[in-house]
C-alpha cells in the first residue's frame, strides 16, 4: 500500500469513526422526537375528546332534568343525537386511551338510549310517577356511571402520560450516556488510527534520518531497518538509500586508497629532496653563500612541512581504510604524564603561558595503550592549546578515573571556537575560524587523526568551547584496550 493510499484510508477511517456516534445520536434523537410527537398528538387528542365528551355528558344530564318541562319531539331528537355523538366519541376514545372501562360507557349509553323514549312518552302523557321512575332508576344512574368512567379515564390518561414522560426522560438520559460513550470510543479509535498513521510514517522517517546521519559520519554499512519489499515510497527510498550508501562506500574506499598510494609514493622523492638539501647545508657540495644558505633553510623547512603533511595523510587514509595499527603495551601512567609535562615545559616557558599537569590519586598505575599514538594525540591537543593561547594565559592537562576508563582533559584560555563550528572540527581539512594568524594554521588533519586514534582505542573525544574564554577537549580511554575480532577470540597487543 502506498503512503498516499495509507493516508487516505486512515483519514477515511477517522472520519467514519467520528461520524458513527453522531449518526447514532441523531438516530436516537429522531426516534425520541417521533415518540414525543406521537405522545403529544395522542394525549392531546384524547384530552380534547374527553373534554368534549364531558361537555355533552353535562348537556345530557341537564336535558334529563328538563324532560318533564320540554317533552317535545325536537327535545327528544336532540337528546338522542347527543347520545349518538357521545357513543361515537366513546369509540374514538377507546382507540386513544385503550382503557378497559370504555365498555361501561357503551353499556350505560345503550341503557340511556333504550329508556329515554319511554321517559319522553311518560312526560308527554303527564305520567309523572312513571317518568320519574325511569329517570331516577335507569337514566340518571347510567349517566352517573358515564361520568365516573370519564373521570377515571382522565385520571388514567394523566398517569399514563406522566409515566411516558418519565420514560422519555430516562431514554433521553440513556441516549446522552450512549452518545458520550460512543464519542469517547470514537475519539480513542481516532487517536489509535492517528497514532498508527504517525508511527507508520514517522518510524521510517526516523530510520532514514538516522541512516543519513550515519552515512554523513562515514558509517556506510549501517543497517537500515526498512525492507525494500514494503511496496510503498519508503521501500523505494530504502533501496535507493542502500544503493547510494554502497556507492559512497566504494568511492570513499577508492579515495582512501588513492590518497594512501599517492602519499606513499610521495614519501620517497620528498625524503630524497630533504636529504640533498641537508647535504647542501652541510657544505658537502661546496660552500654556500649567505643568500643560498637562507634559501636552502627555507626549502628544508617547507620540505619538512610537506613530509609531515604526507605522514598525516597516510595516517588518515590508513585509519579510514581500517588499516591503522595500534601497538598496545603496558604503560606506567604517572611516568607517561611526567614525560609529557617535561616535553611541553620548555614550550610553556617560551610562550610565557602557565602550564600544569594534574592527576587524581585514584588513576590506575598501569594502562594498556599505544603510548606513541596517545602521546601524538595529547601532543597535538597541547600544541594547539599553546598555539592559540596568548601570553599570560593558562594551559592544563587534568587526568582522572571514571570507572574502567581514564579521563584526560586539555584545557586552555585561548581564543575559543565558535559554537556553530564545533561539530565540524574533527573533520578532515577543517580549520576553525579562530583569531590566530594565518601563519599558525596547519593542514586541518591533526584533530581528525586524533579522533581516529582515540576511536581505535575504543575511546571517545569531546570538545567544549566559548569564544574568548577557552576550549576544553575531553578524552576517555579504556584502562585496557581490548578488541574482539570476528572469530570471537580476545586479542590485545597489536590491534588493527
Secondary structure as UniProt FT lines:
FT   HELIX           3..65
FT   TURN            66..69
FT   HELIX           73..97
FT   TURN            100..101
FT   HELIX           102..124
FT   TURN            125..126
FT   HELIX           128..134
FT   HELIX           135..139
FT   HELIX           140..216
FT   TURN            217..218
FT   TURN            220..221
FT   TURN            228..229
FT   HELIX           233..281
FT   TURN            282..285
FT   HELIX           290..320
FT   TURN            321..322
FT   STRAND          326..327
FT   STRAND          329..332
FT   HELIX           333..351
FT   STRAND          354..359
FT   TURN            361..362
FT   STRAND          366..369
FT   HELIX           371..387
FT   TURN            391..392
FT   STRAND          394..402
FT   TURN            403..404
FT   STRAND          405..412
FT   HELIX           419..424
FT   TURN            425..426
FT   TURN            428..429
FT   HELIX           438..440
FT   HELIX           446..456
FT   TURN            457..458
FT   STRAND          460..466
FT   TURN            467..469
FT   STRAND          470..478
FT   STRAND          483..484
FT   TURN            486..487
FT   STRAND          490..491
FT   STRAND          494..495
//
